[in-house]
Structure formats: structure tokens, C-alpha cells
Amino acid sequence: MNSKPLLDALNLEVRYGGIAAVKGVSFSVMEGEMVCLLGANGAGKTSTLKALARMIPSAGEIHYAGDKINQLESHLLIRKGLALVPEGRGIFARLTIAENLAMGAFHRNDMAEISADIERIFVMLPRLKEREKQVAGTLSGGEQQMLAIGRALMGRPKLLLLDEPSMGLAPIMVAKVFEVIQNVAAQGVTIFLVEQNAQLALQVCSRGYVMESGKITIADSAPNLLADARVREAYLGE
């Protein structure tokens, strides 16, 4: 693992009119790490990810791969290797699986490599290969989540932001989706994960941050967070 941060947020703030959703948080993700951001609904987790992906305005500083990216337009970030799998998956429901994957490479023109990447994703996600000509809106929730991850990987990201990948999925599909996420991490992609299933997130991540009411209140290694009485009571139901 590299010792330098791939992602560094300093005093990040997000406001919706007069309401502060993210209140001056600072955190970092090292190259090669898998880090989670935990918190209750409304804590500011999704706003944080959207700010990192430049989908909403923010104050403070965001550094990615050594560059300050606060002023970059969101569609340019994928060219720099930063991709977001949004909450709710955001697939193109009327396009086929293969067309959705191709959309993930919208910024590329290396057609042979794009085709090769699609085949690599089908090897990783065989459920999608079986249905490659199927309209994406007819897939199950778990299959749609896998497709959303596959589409993001078509941009060849260095950093993958994942927002609630287990939301609304049956337990067996949650296990499969997290197996895919771990496979992606094993291939060298750095991952910053927002996840409602704190137990699962802390089992697969090396570190975590806990967010409450727009502020980061705890930052520690995953084993320490799993053992922390405050985390166990608030997020593990103990």
C-alpha cells in the first residue's frame, strides 16, 4: 500500500440553502485502501460523496491524486480516475446491460480495449453476461447494483466511491455484491464506501469514519470500531 493519500478532504462543507449538511469534515483515503464512512440516515454521508464527485457545490478543499479538484466539473473526474456508484444505482433502465457498460466508457475511444474491458467485467460478473442483451430496468436490484459497479469500472478508476451498495437487497445478494467489491479492491482499486450495514463494512474495510449530524465524530481502524461500545450500540444494535 502506498503511504500517500489518494484522496484528501480538508474542512469539507456542504450547504443546502441555510442548512449545513456537512460541517467542515476532514478525512483521507490512502492509495490501495478500502475505507468506510458510517452514520445514520441524514448524517451527511451521501452529501459528502456527492461533493467528492463534484455533483454538488462544496466549500473546503478536495485533493485527489495530488491535485486540487474543487473546481473541476464532475464529468472530467472519470478521466482522472475517480468514479461514483450512486445511491439507488442510477442505471440506464431502457438500455441493455451491454449498452450500460459501454456508457461507462463514454470518455474513451480505444474501441478494442473497451470491448476487452466489457469481456473482463462479464468474467467478473457472469450474471450480467448471461443477460447482456436484456434491458437493464428488468434486472433484479442486486443485478442492477452489479451493473452499476461494472459500468463505473469501465472508466478504469483508481478510486471508486460507493454509496449504499447493499441498500434494498436481499441478504444473499448483499453477500454477492460485497464479494464483487472485494474483488475490485483486490485488483488495486482504492475504495471509499458509504454503507448502512456497519458490521459488513467494517469486516471488509481497513479503516472507518463515523459521521453524526454532518461531523466526523470517530476515526479508527476497522477492528477498533467493531470493538467500540459507541459504534456497537449505535450501528450494530448491541
N, C-alpha and C positions, 0 to 999 in steps of 0.2 A: 504493500500500500504506500502511495506517495504521501509525504508529510505536509504538503501544501494544500490549502483549501481550494477545491474546485469551485465552490460556491461560498460566498461570504456576504451576509446581510448585516448592515450596521444601522441601528436606530430606525428600522423599517416602520413606517406608519401608513395606515390606510384609513381614509375617512369617507363616509357616505353622508354628504351634507354636514350637519353638525354632529354626527355620530362617529366616534372613533372606534373602528372595528379592530385595528391592530395598533398597539400603543408603544411604539419605539422599541421593537424587539431586535435582538442581535443574536445571530447563530451562524454556524459554519458547517459545511459538509466537505470532508476530505476526499480527494480523488480515490476511487475504489471502495468507498464506504457504502453501507446501507444504513440510513438513519431514519427514524420515525418522529413524527410530530403528533402527539396525543392531546386530547382535550374533549370536553363535552360539546354538544351542538351549540353553535353560536359563540364559540370561544375565539374564532378568528382564523381558524386553520385554512379554510378554503380561500379566504381573502388573502392570506399570506402566499399561498401557491399562485393565485392569480396575479398577485403583484410581482412575484418572481418571474412569471411567464409574460409579464408586461401586458396583461389583458385588462388591467385596471390601473389608474394613476396611483402613485405612492410617493411618499417622502422618505428621506434617508438615502442610504447608498446600497446598491446591489452590485457585487463584483462576481463575475463568472469567468473562469479560466484566465484570471489576471486582468480582465478588462471591466471597466465600469459600464453597466448596461442599462442604467436608469432611463436613458433617452432613446433606446433602441425600440423600433416598432416590433410587435410581437412576432410577425411572420419572418423577421430576419433572424430570430433566435435559433430556429431549427437549423439554419445554415451554419451556426456556430456550435451546434451540437447539444442544444437544450430543448427537450420536448416535454409536453404535459399530456398526461392521460386524465381528462377532466372527470369530475364527479358526474355520474349519470351517463358516462361513456362517450356520448356525443358522436356516435357513428352516423354515417350517411345511410339512412334507413332504406332509401329507394335504390341504392346502388348494390351491386353484388359484392360478395366478400372480396373477390379479386380486384374489383374497381375501388373498393375502400382502401385496400393495401396500396394500390397504385397512387391514390390521392396522398398517401403519406410521403411519397417521393416527389411531390409537386415541384420542388425546387431543383430537382436533379434532371440531367439529360443523358446520363450514361445508361442507355436502354438495356444493354446486355447485363450490366451489373444490377439494375433494378429487377430484371427477370430472375437473376440468380438470388437476389435477396428475398424475393417473394417465395421462391422454392425453399430457401433456408427457413423461412418462417413457417411454411407448410410442414417442414420436417419437425420443427419445434412444436407446432400446434396442429397435429393431424386431424383434429375435429374440424378445423377450417378447410383443410384440403379436401375432405370428403364432401364439403358443401360449397366449393369455391364459386360455383355459378348461382348459388342461392342468394336471394335478396336479403340483405343484412337485417332488415326490420323483422324478418320472420324467425330469426335466431332466438335461442333462449338467452336469458340475462347473462349467464356465465359465458356463453359463446360470444355474445356481444362484447363482454369485457376482454376476452382473449383477443378479439378482433381489434379493439381499441388499442391494446398493448402492441399487437403486431403492426398496426398502422403507424404508431409512434416509432417503432423500431426501423421502419422503412427510411426514416430520416438519418439513420446511423447515429443516434445520440450518444454523447459522452455522459450526459446527466439526464435521468428520467425522473420527472415529478409525477407521482401517482396520488390521485385524490379519491380516497374511499373505495379502493378496488373491490372490497368484499360486500359493499352495500347492496342489500336486497337479494343476495344469492343464498341458495341452499348450502348447508354445510359441506356437502360433497364437492360442490362447485368452488366454494371458497378454498378448499384444500388444493384443488387443481389449479386455480388462478395463482395461489401463492407458490405453488411448485414452479409455475412459469416464471414468476417474478424472481425466484431464487436462481433459476437457470439463466435469466438475463443478467443478474448480478455476477454470476459465475463467469460470464463471458467478458467481464471487465467494465460493465456499465455501472456508473455511480447512481445510487437510488436515494431519493428523498420521498418518504412515504407518509401520507396522512391516512390514518386508519382508525375506524371505530372499534375494531377488535384489538384491544390493547394487548391482551395475552399473546395473540398470534404475532402481532407486530414486534413485540419485544423478544419473541422467540427467534425471529429471523434477522433482526437488526442488531448492529453492534452498539449503537448509542441511541438515545432518545431525548426529546424535549417535551415538556408538559406545558400546555398553554391554557390559561384561565383568563377570561374576560379581556382578551387582547394582549395579555402579557405572558412571557415565559416565566414560569414560577419554579420549575425544576429542570435541571440538565444533568444527565448522568449516563453511565454505561447501562446497557440493557439489563444485565443481571442485577445491578443495584436498583434499578427502577422496579424490576419484578419483585424485589425484596422490600421495597419502600412501603411502609404502612399506609402513607397517604395515597399512593398510587393504587395499592391493593384495595383500599376502601372505596376510592372514587371511581376506579375504572375496571377493577377485576371483580367487583361485587363481593368483597370479603370484609 
